[in-house]
């Protein structure tokens, strides 16, 4: 009984790692596609005015 492993924090760490991975992927996508997205919004704004 004294040497039973506690795995309470393991799930939290796994969720945190997945969250960090998703954040890195989103940042990479926005870095690569940011200028193109900005151009699209500029064209929309210019077309509306």
C-alpha positions in Angstrom: 0.0 0.0 0.0 2.9 2.4 0.6 4.3 2.0 -2.8 1.2 2.4 -4.9 1.8 4.9 -7.7 -0.4 8.0 -7.8 -1.4 9.0 -11.3 -3.6 12.0 -10.5 -1.3 14.6 -12.1 -0.5 12.4 -15.1 -3.7 13.3 -17.0 -3.2 17.0 -16.3 0.4 16.8 -17.7 -0.9 15.1 -20.8 -3.6 17.7 -21.4 -1.0 20.4 -20.9 1.4 18.8 -23.5 -1.4 18.5 -26.0 -2.4 22.1 -25.4 1.2 23.3 -25.9 1.4 21.2 -29.1 -1.8 22.7 -30.5 -0.6 26.2 -29.6 2.7 25.7 -31.4 0.9 24.4 -34.5 -1.5 27.4 -34.5 1.4 29.8 -34.1 3.3 28.2 -37.0 0.3 28.3 -39.3 -0.4 32.0 -38.5 3.2 32.8 -39.1 3.2 31.2 -42.5 -0.2 32.3 -43.6 -0.5 35.6 -41.7 0.4 37.9 -44.7 -2.0 36.1 -47.0 -4.8 36.4 -44.5 -4.0 40.1 -44.1 -4.2 40.6 -47.8 -7.6 38.9 -48.0 -9.0 41.2 -45.3 -7.5 44.2 -47.0 -9.2 43.3 -50.3 -12.5 42.8 -48.5 -12.2 46.2 -46.7 -11.2 47.9 -49.9 -14.2 46.3 -51.7 -16.7 47.4 -49.1 -15.6 51.0 -49.2 
